[in-house]
Each structure stands twice: as structure tokens, then as C-alpha cells.
Amino acid sequence: MLSFLKHYVFACLSILALTLVAPTRLAAQNPQLNSARLNQAQTFERVGYFDRAAEIYKQLFESDPRNGIYYQGLKRCLMQVRRYDDLLAVIQGRLTVVDDLSSRIDIGVVYYNQNNQAGAIKHWNDLLKQYPAPGTYANVAASMKDSRAFDEALRVYQDGRKRFGQENLFALELADLHASRLEYEAAADEYLRYLSAEARQLPFVQRRLVELARGSEEAAQQIEKAVSRHLSQTSNTTDMRRLLAVILLENKEYARALAEYQTLDKLAGANNAGAEIFNF
């Protein structure tokens, strides 16, 4: 039944495609037609007909190679069907009309997926030298991560932090990368590094640490270790104790969690006596 519906949708979309075929020059002058064709391409893409979607995206892209929506759609579909040579030609064509750094970064993605990892890494490293800015480091590392070049992504984030002399730079990106590698203590370190610069983000950091801690007992133990270490190194002991208490609860260390809440209650003073214990 599902297969029948999928083929039925494809047939309907194919009929619709015939009504939307127009010369590229005419399409460029007809925004309503382009909008309809874009919707059709997106529908083909959603149901998994990537080759058919790519045909329409390509027509749209050729009518306006500066349009990022057309380019991204065509790129996604060509990546799905592994038409890497075609995608490389598309990127080169786009770069003749717009000097787009993200498109240059995409060349490395194509190389990496063509099993030319050395060429991809060299290309990305060259871009870091040509465009030395935090945004370049962030985008190159993100593309490396998406390509599953995790070690290289980690190196780029860390090199960028050193190069620009900002110890909190890329903290969230590094936290996410470490978490994806199951390096929970390192991930927690980065979230806490971020918190030290953005004190108002305590609820966000607490939520992320709890989510990670719930993944496994090992994760909870690693996160507890990181929070305990930061507690011994910070002057803002109240926030760090709250985090530690929450993680101890997740780790089923109830007696230790209660002790932290009792300490927080003492720090709160007589006017707020019992307020922290209530959170236990």
C-alpha cells in the first residue's frame, strides 16, 4: 500500500511537472512559476525522488545561480544520489557569479565524499589560511563534522580558539562534538566553559547536562566528575553546586545530592531557609 501511494504521488507530480516546464529565461521572469516549481522540487525531495527533484532544482538554479535556496536544494539532492561530479560542476558554476565562501567549503565536502580525504583536508586548510576569521573556522569545522571527519573538526575548533585568543570560542560546538564522540566529561567541560562566560544560560546548560547524563551511567559519572572539578575552581559556587546536586540526583547519589542542597540552603541565608532543600 505504501509503495502504491508513493508511486501515485510520483505520477501526479510528474504530470504537474509537464505543466511547469518553461524555458529558463522565461522562468527567470516569472516569480510565480518559479515558486510553483520550487514547491514541486521540494515535494519530490520530501518523498525521496531525489533525481527528479534535482532536475527541477537545476533548472531553477540555472535561471538564478545566486539564489541560495535553489543551490542548497540542488546540492542536497545531488549529495543524496552521490552525483558528486555533477555537484562539483554546480559549485564551480555558482562561484563564477558569486564569491561564496560556503560554496568553496562545499568543494571540500565533495572531495571527502569522493574518498579524496587528503584533498578535502588540504582544501579546507587552504581556506582557513585564505579567510582567517572565526566564521571560517566554524563553517569549515561544521562541514568536517557533517562529513564525519571528527578528528579534523576537533582540531579546527581548537586551532581557532588558540588563533583568536578566546578561550570560550566554539564552546557549544565543541560540547556537541565531544558528546557525539561519547566524550561526556569533555562535553561537560565545554558547557561549563560556556556558562562561565554566559551566566544567564544556567537553565540551558543544566538541561543539556541532564540530557547527557540520562544517556548512561557512565555519562552521568563523567559529567559529575567535570562539575565537581569546576566547583573546586570557581568563585560562583552556588550555580555550580546546583548543577552538581542535579547531576548527583540523576546518578542516584541521593545522600550526596542532599548534602549539596543543605549547603546551598546555608549559603542562601535565614531569609530563604528551606528553599533549596525543597528542590531535593
Secondary structure, DSSP 8 states (H G I E B T S, - for coil): -HHHHHHHHHHHHHHHHHHH---HHHHHT-HHHHHHHHHHHHHHHHTT-HHHHHHHHHHHHHH-TT-HHHHHHHHHHHHHTT-HHHHHHHHHHHHTT---HHHHHHHHHHHHHTT-HHHHHHHHHHHHHHS-SHHHHHHHHHHHHHTT-HHHHHHHHHHHHHHHT-TTTTHHHHHHHHHHTT-HHHHHHHHHHHHHH-GGGHHHHHHHHHHHHTT-HHHHHHHHHHHHHHHHH-S-HHHHHHHHHHHHHHTT-HHHHHHHHHHHHHHH-GGGTTTTGGG-
